[in-house]
Amino acid sequence: MAEFGLSMAQFNILRILRGAGGSIAVNTVKERMIEKSPNTTRLMDKLIAKGLISRERCSEDRRVVYVKIAKPGLEILTEIDVKHEEENSNFIKAPLTDDEANMLSDLLDKMRDSARD
């Protein structure tokens, strides 16, 4: 994410806002974060400064703050999606045989099981 000028937490916030499809409360974003962060407000302040999201106070309750992804935020997520697809397509160009895929699956299972012990 560094090449896009984002931390993983900021990327997570942008994805949450894109998925929301509109304005949502800051507390809702905090609840949906993959990694809970005590500095979510500061992360959002940085995204606002970059013009990637916008913030507004609720007119009925000034304690409630809503955030929404801005067009530049959607554009950067599209760039990240394209890059991710390109990287995945390069990985898929070297397909595994069924035997190799089964061997890889067995090895990953073994690693996961040993990590639990």
C-alpha positions in Angstrom: 0.0 0.0 0.0 3.0 2.3 0.5 3.2 2.9 -3.3 -0.3 4.4 -3.1 0.5 6.5 0.0 -1.7 4.5 2.3 -1.2 2.4 5.4 -3.1 -0.9 5.6 -5.5 0.6 8.1 -6.3 3.5 5.8 -6.8 1.1 2.9 -9.2 -0.9 5.2 -11.1 2.3 6.0 -11.5 3.1 2.3 -12.7 -0.4 1.5 -15.3 -0.2 4.4 -16.5 3.2 3.0 -16.7 1.9 -0.6 -18.7 -1.1 0.6 -21.1 1.1 2.6 -22.1 2.9 -0.6 -22.8 6.2 1.2 -22.2 8.0 4.4 -21.8 5.9 7.6 -21.1 6.8 11.2 -17.4 6.9 12.3 -18.3 4.4 15.0 -19.6 2.0 12.4 -16.3 2.2 10.6 -14.4 1.5 13.8 -16.6 -1.5 14.5 -15.9 -2.9 11.0 -12.1 -2.5 11.1 -10.2 -5.7 10.6 -7.6 -4.5 13.1 -9.1 -2.3 15.8 -7.1 0.9 16.1 -7.4 3.5 18.8 -6.3 6.2 16.3 -9.0 5.6 13.7 -10.0 9.3 13.9 -6.4 10.3 13.1 -6.3 7.9 10.2 -9.5 9.4 8.9 -8.1 12.9 9.3 -5.2 12.0 7.1 -7.6 10.5 4.5 -9.6 13.8 4.6 -6.4 15.8 4.1 -5.6 13.7 1.0 -9.1 14.3 -0.3 -10.0 10.6 -0.3 -12.9 10.9 2.1 -15.2 13.5 3.5 -16.7 14.1 6.9 -19.9 15.8 8.2 -21.7 16.1 11.5 -25.2 14.8 12.0 -27.6 17.7 12.0 -29.8 16.1 14.7 -27.0 15.0 17.0 -23.7 16.9 16.8 -21.9 14.1 18.6 -22.4 11.8 15.6 -20.0 12.2 12.7 -20.5 10.6 9.3 -17.8 9.8 6.7 -18.1 9.0 3.0 -15.6 8.0 0.4 -14.8 10.7 -2.2 -14.3 10.2 -5.9 -10.5 10.2 -5.5 -10.8 7.6 -2.9 -12.8 5.4 -5.2 -10.2 6.0 -8.0 -7.3 4.9 -5.8 -9.2 1.8 -4.8 -9.8 1.0 -8.5 -6.0 1.4 -9.1 -5.3 -1.0 -6.3 -7.8 -3.5 -7.6 -6.3 -3.4 -11.1 -2.8 -3.9 -9.7 -4.0 -6.7 -7.5 -5.7 -8.4 -10.6 -2.5 -8.0 -12.6 -0.5 -9.7 -9.8 -3.0 -12.5 -9.5 -3.0 -13.1 -13.2 0.8 -13.5 -13.2 0.4 -16.0 -10.5 -2.3 -17.9 -12.3 -0.2 -18.1 -15.5 1.9 -20.9 -13.9 -0.9 -23.4 -13.1 -0.2 -26.4 -10.9 -0.9 -29.9 -11.9 -3.6 -31.7 -9.8 -0.8 -33.6 -8.0 1.1 -30.4 -7.3 -2.0 -28.6 -6.0 -2.8 -31.6 -3.7 0.8 -31.6 -2.4 0.6 -27.8 -1.8 -2.7 -28.2 0.0 -1.3 -30.9 2.2 1.8 -28.8 3.1 -0.4 -25.8 3.9 -2.6 -28.0 6.2 0.5 -29.3 7.9 1.8 -25.8 8.5 -1.5 -24.7 9.8 -1.8 -27.7 12.1 1.7 -27.1 13.5 1.0 -23.5 14.1 -1.9 -24.5 16.4 0.2 -26.7 18.5 
